[in-house]
């Protein structure tokens, strides 16, 4: 399904209109007040009631966020100098079938607030406010996965950026805020059209290429590579291009993880969303690590969630508007689950794969990060790679550790026969990913002295004297290295 060729020129004119109207997530939240949650619940009535005025922001909220029919004369006023007729002609709007004097959204247009101001994105209508079947070439807007990748993306200056599988261009357009040149690729011509339209809407320049996986950028390298690929673990068939790769199980994630390193400039970084299957005979960490080369890469793999196959299949079927209990949904559910069972899949993991082009043997760190946290990972990932480099080079005995001011010590006790019995001692970093480490009393004493005035060698010597225990150097080194890697301490 091709987009109207007039969409991109129309969006180029429409961008300043949205900016002048102040269409942003923050402005919408303020205007809707207590009804803001209705947007995510698919409840158009309260949204229309809360934004019932005739000013441009109210009209845009009703037209695009509530997907409601609006009198064409009001749309002319809100979008001017763009007219409702022009928007209909370009495929952005359509006539209301019940009243030809009104128009409604034919495509989705939504704001996204970024750290340095809002952007806007055009995509296929998601059906949340106005249910309708999704076609095979459906292009998503700014979904949960896109927002996860945005929060995990470092926003330091980058010379060149590749957004692999760009969809409607979310990551490509966002990257223009901190990059010199941005390239976006997608196998779908429709997605490429939306990416170009989104770029026009935001007044930014991106190179948009179409082709399969890395084929459009063969031989090219980038300082930053971003990918939110169709990573759904399935049967190797394509029913919706935004989620299905045509590769069996986690083949899409494997392809992207394997292919990314050869497209990174020296010192370049890749930030990828990925899924991987769990099998009883193979740890997930081993599976993901096997996708990486023996040399030239530092990898940080974070598993954010693990889903039971039945929950996983049901979730994705509902995402395409099918009920897994009846009819076509039941047929697909049974077939999909049988395929996973034959493959020995016990669970599906999901998370981030951060890669850094490096010299020497590859180093792969796989961790679980299932607990909730608020701070984005975009600033944490570069720090992780820097810390790992320090640990490779530093003389830990000569380093002077300093405990961070965001670290809390927690002692957990349960009721015993003679009062409280301590069962755990933990330190938690209260910022970033909010890592937690269980330690013991000796570890707590060691950290209490980490003020930067003493070397690790001196601290260990004092701890051995205080506890009467010899040979604490190696345990202390392991603890301090782990805590440094997770940002609990700095090393002077």
C-alpha positions as CSV (number, residue, x, y, z in Angstrom):
1,X,0.0,0.0,0.0
2,X,1.6,3.2,-1.2
3,X,1.2,6.6,0.5
4,X,0.0,9.6,-1.4
5,X,3.0,11.4,-2.8
6,X,1.6,14.6,-1.6
7,X,1.9,13.6,2.1
8,X,5.5,14.7,2.5
9,X,5.1,18.1,0.9
10,X,2.0,18.7,3.0
11,X,3.8,17.7,6.2
12,X,6.6,20.2,5.4
13,X,4.0,23.0,5.5
14,X,2.2,21.5,8.5
15,X,5.1,21.3,10.8
16,X,5.2,25.1,11.6
17,X,1.5,25.0,12.2
18,X,1.9,22.3,14.9
19,X,4.7,24.2,16.5
20,X,2.7,27.4,16.5
21,X,-0.3,25.6,18.1
22,X,1.9,24.3,20.8
23,X,1.0,20.6,20.2
24,X,3.2,18.7,22.7
25,X,2.6,15.9,25.1
26,X,2.9,18.3,28.0
27,X,0.4,20.8,26.5
28,X,-2.0,18.0,25.8
29,X,-1.7,16.7,29.4
30,X,-2.3,20.1,30.8
31,X,-5.4,20.7,28.6
32,X,-6.9,17.3,29.3
33,X,-6.1,17.2,33.0
34,X,-7.7,14.2,34.7
35,X,-8.8,12.9,31.4
36,X,-5.3,12.5,30.0
37,X,-5.3,8.8,30.8
38,X,-8.2,8.3,28.4
39,X,-5.7,8.6,25.5
40,X,-4.0,5.4,26.5
41,X,-7.2,3.6,27.3
42,X,-8.9,4.3,24.0
43,X,-11.8,6.4,25.4
44,X,-12.5,9.3,23.0
45,X,-15.5,10.7,24.7
46,X,-13.8,12.3,27.7
47,X,-11.0,13.5,25.5
48,X,-13.4,15.3,23.2
49,X,-15.3,16.8,26.1
50,X,-12.1,18.1,27.8
51,X,-10.8,19.6,24.5
52,X,-14.1,21.0,23.2
53,X,-12.9,24.5,22.3
54,X,-12.3,26.0,18.9
55,X,-8.6,27.1,19.5
56,X,-6.0,25.2,17.4
57,X,-4.8,23.0,20.2
58,X,-8.3,21.7,21.1
59,X,-9.1,21.1,17.4
60,X,-5.8,19.1,16.9
61,X,-6.4,17.0,20.0
62,X,-9.9,16.1,18.8
63,X,-8.8,15.5,15.2
64,X,-5.7,13.5,15.7
65,X,-5.6,12.2,19.3
66,X,-9.2,11.3,19.7
67,X,-9.6,10.5,16.0
68,X,-12.9,12.3,16.1
69,X,-14.8,13.9,13.2
70,X,-14.4,17.7,13.2
71,X,-16.1,20.4,11.0
72,X,-13.9,21.1,8.0
73,X,-14.2,24.9,8.6
74,X,-12.7,24.4,12.1
75,X,-9.9,22.3,10.6
76,X,-9.2,25.0,8.0
77,X,-8.8,27.5,10.8
78,X,-6.6,25.3,13.0
79,X,-4.3,24.1,10.2
80,X,-4.1,27.3,8.2
81,X,-2.5,27.9,5.7
82,X,-3.0,24.2,5.1
83,X,-6.6,23.4,4.3
84,X,-8.8,20.4,5.1
85,X,-9.2,19.7,1.4
86,X,-5.5,19.6,0.9
87,X,-5.1,17.3,3.9
88,X,-7.8,15.0,2.5
89,X,-6.1,15.1,-0.9
90,X,-2.7,14.0,0.6
91,X,-4.3,11.2,2.6
92,X,-3.8,12.6,6.0
93,X,-7.5,13.2,6.6
94,X,-10.7,11.7,5.1
95,X,-14.3,12.8,4.9
96,X,-16.6,11.6,7.6
97,X,-18.8,9.0,6.0
98,X,-21.8,10.1,8.1
99,X,-21.4,13.9,7.4
100,X,-19.3,15.2,4.4
101,X,-19.0,18.6,6.1
102,X,-16.7,17.0,8.7
103,X,-13.3,15.4,8.3
104,X,-11.4,12.9,10.5
105,X,-7.9,11.5,10.7
106,X,-7.0,8.9,8.1
107,X,-3.5,8.6,9.5
108,X,-2.1,9.0,13.0
109,X,-0.3,12.2,13.9
110,X,1.1,12.5,17.4
111,X,3.5,14.6,19.4
112,X,6.4,13.2,21.3
113,X,8.2,15.2,24.0
114,X,12.0,14.7,23.9
115,X,14.6,16.1,26.3
116,X,15.2,19.1,23.9
117,X,11.6,19.8,22.8
118,X,8.7,18.1,21.0
119,X,8.7,16.3,17.7
120,X,5.7,15.0,15.7
121,X,5.3,11.7,13.8
122,X,2.8,10.5,11.2
123,X,2.0,6.8,10.9
124,X,-0.9,4.4,10.3
125,X,-3.9,4.9,12.5
126,X,-3.5,2.6,15.5
127,X,-7.2,1.7,16.0
128,X,-7.2,2.6,19.7
129,X,-9.8,5.4,19.4
130,X,-11.4,4.2,16.2
131,X,-11.1,0.4,15.9
132,X,-10.3,-1.0,12.5
133,X,-8.4,-4.0,11.1
134,X,-4.6,-3.7,10.6
135,X,-3.3,-4.4,7.2
136,X,-0.1,-6.3,6.5
137,X,2.0,-3.2,5.8
138,X,0.7,-1.4,9.0
139,X,3.3,1.1,10.2
140,X,3.3,1.8,14.0
141,X,3.6,5.2,15.6
142,X,5.5,5.9,18.8
143,X,4.9,2.6,20.8
144,X,6.2,1.3,24.0
145,X,9.2,-0.3,22.3
146,X,10.1,2.9,20.5
147,X,10.0,4.8,23.7
148,X,12.2,2.2,25.5
149,X,14.8,2.5,22.7
150,X,14.6,6.3,22.9
151,X,15.3,6.3,26.7
152,X,18.2,3.9,26.1
153,X,19.8,6.0,23.3
154,X,22.9,8.0,24.3
155,X,22.3,11.6,23.2
156,X,26.0,12.7,23.1
157,X,27.1,14.2,19.8
158,X,27.5,11.6,17.0
159,X,28.8,12.2,13.6
160,X,26.8,9.6,11.7
161,X,23.7,7.6,12.9
162,X,21.9,4.6,11.3
163,X,18.3,3.9,12.3
164,X,17.8,0.3,11.0
165,X,14.1,-0.6,10.5
166,X,13.0,3.0,11.0
167,X,9.3,2.5,10.8
168,X,7.7,6.0,10.9
169,X,11.1,7.6,11.6
170,X,11.0,8.1,15.4
171,X,14.7,7.4,16.1
172,X,16.0,8.9,12.9
173,X,14.2,12.2,13.5
174,X,15.2,12.2,17.2
175,X,18.8,11.6,16.3
176,X,19.0,14.8,14.1
177,X,19.0,16.7,17.4
178,X,22.5,15.4,18.2
179,X,24.0,14.0,15.0
180,X,25.6,15.5,11.9
181,X,24.0,13.0,9.5
182,X,21.2,10.4,9.9
183,X,20.4,7.5,7.7
184,X,17.1,5.6,8.0
185,X,16.4,2.2,6.4
186,X,13.4,0.0,6.1
187,X,12.3,-3.0,4.0
188,X,8.8,-1.4,3.7
189,X,8.3,1.3,1.1
190,X,5.3,2.5,3.2
191,X,7.4,2.8,6.3
192,X,10.1,4.7,4.3
193,X,7.3,7.1,3.1
194,X,6.2,7.7,6.7
195,X,9.8,8.3,7.8
196,X,10.2,10.9,5.1
197,X,6.9,12.5,6.0
198,X,7.9,12.7,9.7
199,X,11.2,14.2,8.8
200,X,9.3,16.9,6.7
201,X,6.9,17.4,9.6
202,X,9.9,18.2,11.9
203,X,11.8,20.2,9.3
204,X,14.9,17.9,9.5
205,X,16.9,16.1,6.9
206,X,17.4,12.4,7.0
207,X,18.6,10.0,4.3
208,X,15.8,7.4,3.8
209,X,16.8,4.1,2.0
210,X,14.7,1.0,1.4
211,X,16.0,-2.6,1.4
212,X,16.4,-5.8,3.4
213,X,18.2,-5.5,6.7
214,X,21.7,-4.1,6.3
215,X,21.6,-4.3,2.5
216,X,21.0,-0.6,1.8
217,X,24.1,0.4,3.8
218,X,26.5,-2.4,2.8
219,X,30.1,-1.4,3.4
220,X,29.2,1.7,5.4
221,X,30.0,2.3,9.1
222,X,28.3,4.6,11.6
223,X,29.1,6.2,15.0
224,X,25.8,5.2,16.4
225,X,23.5,2.4,15.2
226,X,19.9,2.1,16.5
227,X,17.5,-0.7,15.8
228,X,14.0,-1.6,16.9
229,X,13.6,-4.5,14.5
230,X,10.6,-6.9,14.0
231,X,11.9,-9.0,16.9
232,X,8.7,-11.0,17.7
233,X,9.5,-14.7,18.3
234,X,7.3,-16.5,15.8
235,X,6.9,-19.1,13.1
236,X,9.0,-17.6,10.4
237,X,6.0,-16.1,8.5
238,X,5.2,-12.4,7.9
239,X,1.7,-11.3,8.7
240,X,2.5,-7.8,9.9
241,X,5.8,-6.2,8.8
242,X,6.2,-4.1,11.9
243,X,6.6,-7.2,14.1
244,X,7.2,-10.2,11.8
245,X,10.6,-10.7,10.2
246,X,10.0,-13.9,8.3
247,X,12.8,-15.6,10.3
248,X,12.1,-18.4,12.7
249,X,12.0,-17.8,16.4
250,X,14.6,-15.2,17.5
251,X,16.3,-15.1,14.1
252,X,15.6,-11.4,13.5
253,X,17.4,-10.5,16.7
254,X,20.3,-12.8,15.9
255,X,20.6,-11.3,12.4
256,X,20.8,-7.7,13.8
257,X,23.1,-8.5,16.7
258,X,25.5,-10.4,14.4
259,X,25.4,-7.8,11.7
260,X,25.7,-4.6,13.7
261,X,29.5,-4.8,14.6
262,X,30.6,-4.7,11.0
263,X,28.7,-1.4,10.6
264,X,30.2,0.4,13.5
265,X,33.0,2.9,13.2
266,X,36.0,2.6,15.5
267,X,34.6,3.3,19.0
268,X,31.1,3.3,17.6
269,X,28.0,2.2,19.6
270,X,25.0,0.1,18.8
271,X,21.8,0.2,20.8
272,X,19.4,-2.6,19.9
273,X,16.1,-4.0,21.1
274,X,16.1,-7.8,20.9
275,X,14.3,-10.9,22.0
276,X,15.8,-14.4,22.6
277,X,14.3,-17.7,23.4
278,X,14.8,-19.6,26.6
279,X,15.4,-23.3,26.5
280,X,16.1,-25.7,29.4
281,X,19.3,-27.0,27.9
282,X,20.8,-23.5,27.1
283,X,21.2,-20.5,29.3
284,X,19.9,-17.4,27.6
285,X,23.2,-15.6,28.2
286,X,25.0,-18.3,26.2
287,X,22.6,-18.0,23.4
288,X,23.0,-14.3,23.0
289,X,26.7,-14.3,23.5
290,X,27.0,-16.9,20.6
291,X,25.7,-14.2,18.2
292,X,28.7,-12.0,18.8
293,X,32.2,-12.2,17.2
294,X,35.2,-13.5,19.1
295,X,37.0,-10.2,18.7
296,X,36.3,-6.5,18.3
297,X,33.2,-6.0,20.5
298,X,32.3,-5.0,24.0
299,X,28.7,-6.0,24.7
300,X,26.3,-5.2,27.5
301,X,23.1,-7.3,27.4
302,X,20.3,-6.5,29.7
303,X,17.3,-8.8,30.0
304,X,14.3,-6.6,31.1
305,X,11.5,-9.3,31.0
306,X,10.8,-12.9,30.4
307,X,7.4,-14.0,29.2
308,X,5.7,-17.4,29.3
309,X,4.9,-18.6,25.8
310,X,1.2,-18.5,26.3
311,X,1.2,-15.0,27.7
312,X,3.6,-13.9,24.9
313,X,1.4,-15.3,22.1
314,X,-1.8,-14.0,23.6
315,X,-0.4,-10.5,24.0
316,X,0.8,-10.3,20.4
317,X,-2.5,-11.7,19.1
318,X,-4.5,-9.0,21.0
319,X,-2.0,-6.4,19.6
320,X,-3.3,-7.2,16.1
321,X,-6.9,-7.1,17.3
322,X,-7.5,-10.9,17.6
323,X,-9.0,-12.8,20.5
324,X,-6.9,-15.9,21.2
325,X,-10.0,-17.6,22.6
326,X,-12.1,-17.8,19.5
327,X,-12.1,-18.0,15.7
328,X,-9.0,-16.9,13.8
329,X,-7.3,-15.9,17.0
330,X,-7.7,-19.4,18.5
331,X,-6.4,-21.0,15.3
332,X,-3.3,-18.8,15.3
333,X,-2.7,-19.2,19.0
334,X,-2.8,-23.0,18.8
335,X,-0.5,-23.1,15.8
336,X,2.0,-20.5,17.3
337,X,2.2,-22.3,20.7
338,X,2.7,-25.7,19.0
339,X,5.6,-24.3,17.1
340,X,7.2,-22.9,20.2
341,X,6.7,-26.2,22.0
342,X,8.3,-28.2,19.2
343,X,11.3,-25.9,19.4
344,X,11.7,-26.5,23.1
345,X,11.0,-22.8,24.0
346,X,10.2,-22.4,27.7
347,X,10.2,-18.6,27.7
348,X,10.9,-15.5,25.7
349,X,13.3,-12.9,27.0
350,X,13.3,-9.3,25.9
351,X,15.8,-6.5,26.5
352,X,18.6,-4.3,25.3
353,X,21.9,-5.2,23.5
354,X,24.5,-2.4,23.8
355,X,27.6,-2.9,21.6
356,X,30.8,-0.9,21.5
357,X,33.4,-1.4,18.8
358,X,36.7,-2.2,20.6
359,X,40.1,-3.6,20.0
360,X,41.1,-7.1,21.2
361,X,39.0,-10.1,22.3
362,X,35.3,-9.5,22.7
363,X,33.9,-9.0,26.2
364,X,30.2,-9.8,26.9
365,X,28.4,-8.9,30.1
366,X,24.8,-10.3,30.4
367,X,22.6,-9.2,33.3
368,X,19.1,-9.2,34.5
369,X,17.4,-5.8,35.0
370,X,13.8,-6.7,35.7
371,X,13.1,-4.2,38.5
372,X,11.4,-0.9,37.7
373,X,13.5,2.3,37.4
374,X,12.9,5.8,36.1
375,X,16.2,7.2,34.9
376,X,17.0,6.5,31.2
377,X,19.7,4.1,30.2
378,X,21.0,6.4,27.5
379,X,23.5,8.0,29.9
380,X,24.3,4.8,31.7
381,X,25.5,2.7,28.7
382,X,28.5,4.9,27.8
383,X,29.5,5.0,31.5
384,X,29.3,1.2,31.6
385,X,31.7,0.8,28.7
386,X,34.1,3.4,30.2
387,X,34.1,1.6,33.5
388,X,34.8,-1.7,31.9
389,X,37.8,-0.2,30.1
390,X,39.0,1.2,33.4
391,X,38.7,-2.2,35.1
392,X,40.8,-3.7,32.3
393,X,43.6,-1.2,32.7
394,X,43.6,-0.1,36.4
395,X,45.8,-1.4,39.2
396,X,42.9,-1.9,41.7
397,X,45.2,-2.1,44.8
398,X,46.5,1.4,44.1
399,X,43.1,2.9,43.4
400,X,41.3,5.0,46.0
401,X,37.6,4.2,46.0
402,X,34.9,6.8,46.7
403,X,31.4,5.7,47.6
404,X,28.7,7.6,45.7
405,X,26.3,9.9,47.5
406,X,23.3,8.1,45.9
407,X,24.1,4.8,47.6
408,X,21.9,3.5,50.5
409,X,22.7,0.7,52.9
410,X,19.8,-1.6,53.9
411,X,19.7,-4.2,56.7
412,X,16.8,-6.7,56.6
413,X,15.8,-8.6,59.7
414,X,13.1,-11.0,60.6
415,X,11.6,-11.9,64.0
416,X,13.6,-14.6,65.8
417,X,13.5,-16.4,69.1
418,X,15.4,-13.7,70.8
419,X,14.5,-10.5,68.9
420,X,15.4,-9.6,65.4
421,X,17.6,-11.8,63.2
422,X,19.4,-10.1,60.4
423,X,19.0,-12.0,57.2
424,X,20.4,-9.7,54.5
425,X,22.6,-6.6,54.0
426,X,22.2,-4.7,50.8
427,X,23.5,-1.6,49.1
428,X,21.3,0.1,46.5
429,X,22.2,2.8,44.0
430,X,19.3,5.2,44.2
431,X,19.8,6.6,40.7
432,X,20.2,5.2,37.2
433,X,19.1,1.5,36.9
434,X,18.9,1.3,40.7
435,X,21.2,-1.7,41.0
436,X,21.1,-3.6,44.3
437,X,23.9,-5.8,45.6
438,X,23.8,-8.1,48.6
439,X,26.9,-7.8,50.7
440,X,28.0,-8.9,54.2
441,X,29.2,-7.0,57.2
442,X,32.8,-7.1,56.0
443,X,31.7,-5.5,52.7
444,X,29.7,-2.8,54.6
445,X,32.9,-2.0,56.6
446,X,34.9,-1.8,53.5
447,X,32.5,0.6,51.8
448,X,32.3,2.7,55.0
449,X,36.0,3.5,54.5
450,X,35.7,4.3,50.8
451,X,36.1,8.1,51.1
452,X,39.0,8.5,48.6
453,X,41.7,9.0,51.2
454,X,42.9,5.4,51.3
455,X,43.9,2.9,48.6
456,X,42.2,-0.4,48.2
457,X,45.3,-2.1,49.5
458,X,45.2,0.0,52.7
459,X,41.5,-0.5,53.2
460,X,41.8,-4.3,52.9
461,X,44.8,-4.3,55.3
462,X,42.7,-2.4,57.9
463,X,39.7,-4.7,57.3
464,X,41.9,-7.8,57.9
465,X,43.2,-6.4,61.2
466,X,39.7,-5.3,62.3
467,X,38.1,-8.7,61.5
468,X,41.0,-11.0,62.3
469,X,40.5,-12.6,58.8
470,X,43.4,-13.0,56.4
471,X,43.3,-13.2,52.6
472,X,40.5,-10.7,52.0
473,X,42.2,-9.1,49.0
474,X,40.4,-11.2,46.3
475,X,36.9,-11.0,47.8
476,X,37.4,-7.3,48.2
477,X,38.6,-6.9,44.6
478,X,35.5,-8.8,43.3
479,X,33.1,-6.7,45.4
480,X,34.7,-3.4,44.4
481,X,34.9,-4.3,40.8
482,X,31.2,-5.2,40.7
483,X,30.2,-2.1,42.5
484,X,32.4,0.1,40.3
485,X,30.9,-1.5,37.2
486,X,27.4,-0.6,38.4
487,X,28.3,3.0,39.4
488,X,28.3,2.6,43.2
489,X,31.8,3.9,43.6
490,X,34.3,5.9,41.7
491,X,38.0,5.0,41.6
492,X,40.6,7.8,41.9
